[in-house]
Amino acid sequence: MSKAVQFAFALGLCGILFGLCACKNENPDIDEKFIAAYVDMRVAEQMYGVTSPMTRLYRKATLKKYGYTRESFLAETDKILMNSDYWKPFQNRVVARLDSVLDPESFIKKKEEEAAKAKAKKEKVAPKPGEVK
């Protein structure tokens, strides 16, 4: 192969690799209820200790509250632990959740703002009664 063909091949390969890296999902899909369940269980461990009977009861109640079985919760945990792209966003969301637990007023304010935005968006989409589009 000529040097021009080799160069073109190498350049094309670099372009493809760059494209694959650039298309990486920066905000992976991590279920919000998993974040809440994880935080609840970590708080229980801090309050009662990792191996106490109270913590075990709390874990069972938390899994039930959020609709997880032990196996499905562990599978979700493994998904995050095995994929490095999930770890940092997961930690950021856990910290945000903990902050909201520690500062409930800001959490309530944030939820109210989200509800107001959703309502405004809904009103923009749906015509008002008697209004013709």
C-alpha positions as semicolon CSV with decimal commas, in nm:
position;residue;x (nm);y (nm);z (nm)
1;M;0,000;0,000;0,000
2;S;0,117;0,346;-0,073
3;K;0,183;0,597;0,203
4;A;-0,114;0,806;0,091
5;V;-0,350;0,509;0,129
6;Q;-0,201;0,422;0,469
7;F;-0,237;0,782;0,581
8;A;-0,597;0,799;0,459
9;F;-0,676;0,471;0,636
10;A;-0,518;0,590;0,962
11;L;-0,696;0,924;0,938
12;G;-1,029;0,753;0,874
13;L;-0,976;0,517;1,166
14;C;-0,892;0,809;1,395
15;G;-1,205;0,989;1,278
16;I;-1,422;0,688;1,353
17;L;-1,269;0,643;1,698
18;F;-1,310;1,013;1,774
19;G;-1,672;0,996;1,662
20;L;-1,739;0,701;1,889
21;C;-1,584;0,878;2,185
22;A;-1,769;1,201;2,114
23;C;-2,103;1,021;2,101
24;K;-2,066;0,878;2,450
25;N;-2,372;0,936;2,665
26;E;-2,273;1,196;2,924
27;N;-2,594;1,153;3,121
28;P;-2,663;0,780;3,149
29;D;-3,008;0,662;3,237
30;I;-3,009;0,583;3,608
31;D;-3,350;0,532;3,760
32;E;-3,441;0,804;4,010
33;K;-3,611;0,554;4,238
34;F;-3,284;0,358;4,251
35;I;-3,104;0,672;4,365
36;A;-3,367;0,728;4,634
37;A;-3,352;0,366;4,750
38;Y;-2,973;0,371;4,760
39;V;-2,966;0,691;4,965
40;D;-3,231;0,562;5,205
41;M;-3,031;0,245;5,265
42;R;-2,706;0,434;5,315
43;V;-2,873;0,664;5,567
44;A;-3,004;0,360;5,756
45;E;-2,656;0,208;5,762
46;Q;-2,519;0,530;5,906
47;M;-2,793;0,548;6,168
48;Y;-2,808;0,185;6,280
49;G;-2,483;0,027;6,160
50;V;-2,425;-0,200;5,862
51;T;-2,507;-0,532;6,029
52;S;-2,773;-0,442;6,282
53;P;-3,114;-0,612;6,271
54;M;-3,279;-0,271;6,241
55;T;-3,080;-0,199;5,925
56;R;-3,184;-0,531;5,773
57;L;-3,549;-0,452;5,843
58;Y;-3,508;-0,105;5,699
59;R;-3,342;-0,246;5,386
60;K;-3,631;-0,486;5,329
61;A;-3,885;-0,207;5,377
62;T;-3,691;0,025;5,145
63;L;-3,670;-0,235;4,869
64;K;-4,043;-0,294;4,898
65;K;-4,119;0,080;4,904
66;Y;-3,932;0,138;4,577
67;G;-4,045;-0,183;4,408
68;Y;-3,715;-0,369;4,406
69;T;-3,631;-0,724;4,492
70;R;-3,290;-0,793;4,641
71;E;-3,181;-0,935;4,305
72;S;-3,309;-0,645;4,095
73;F;-3,145;-0,393;4,328
74;L;-2,814;-0,578;4,311
75;A;-2,842;-0,599;3,931
76;E;-2,888;-0,222;3,911
77;T;-2,593;-0,176;4,147
78;D;-2,377;-0,404;3,932
79;K;-2,475;-0,209;3,620
80;I;-2,338;0,106;3,778
81;L;-2,027;-0,056;3,924
82;M;-1,935;-0,235;3,601
83;N;-1,971;0,068;3,374
84;S;-1,736;0,354;3,452
85;D;-1,956;0,595;3,253
86;Y;-2,231;0,550;3,511
87;W;-2,024;0,601;3,826
88;K;-1,969;0,977;3,829
89;P;-2,326;1,072;3,727
90;F;-2,454;0,826;3,986
91;Q;-2,241;0,983;4,259
92;N;-2,347;1,334;4,155
93;R;-2,713;1,238;4,177
94;V;-2,663;1,067;4,513
95;V;-2,498;1,382;4,649
96;A;-2,782;1,595;4,511
97;R;-3,035;1,364;4,675
98;L;-2,851;1,380;5,007
99;D;-2,838;1,758;4,983
100;S;-3,213;1,764;4,926
101;V;-3,267;1,545;5,231
102;L;-3,047;1,770;5,441
103;D;-3,212;2,087;5,307
104;P;-3,579;2,003;5,251
105;E;-3,680;2,363;5,177
106;S;-3,462;2,378;4,867
107;F;-3,587;2,034;4,762
108;I;-3,948;2,148;4,790
109;K;-3,869;2,468;4,602
110;K;-3,698;2,270;4,325
111;K;-3,996;2,035;4,293
112;E;-4,235;2,331;4,278
113;E;-4,025;2,491;4,004
114;E;-4,022;2,165;3,807
115;A;-4,400;2,136;3,844
116;A;-4,447;2,497;3,729
117;K;-4,227;2,436;3,423
118;A;-4,418;2,119;3,339
119;K;-4,748;2,302;3,376
120;A;-4,629;2,589;3,157
121;K;-4,508;2,345;2,894
122;K;-4,839;2,160;2,904
123;E;-5,031;2,485;2,867
124;K;-4,822;2,581;2,563
125;V;-4,894;2,250;2,395
126;A;-5,264;2,215;2,473
127;P;-5,499;2,480;2,336
128;K;-5,720;2,655;2,586
129;P;-6,092;2,580;2,577
130;G;-6,254;2,774;2,295
131;E;-5,918;2,855;2,137
132;V;-5,863;2,754;1,776
133;K;-5,516;2,681;1,650
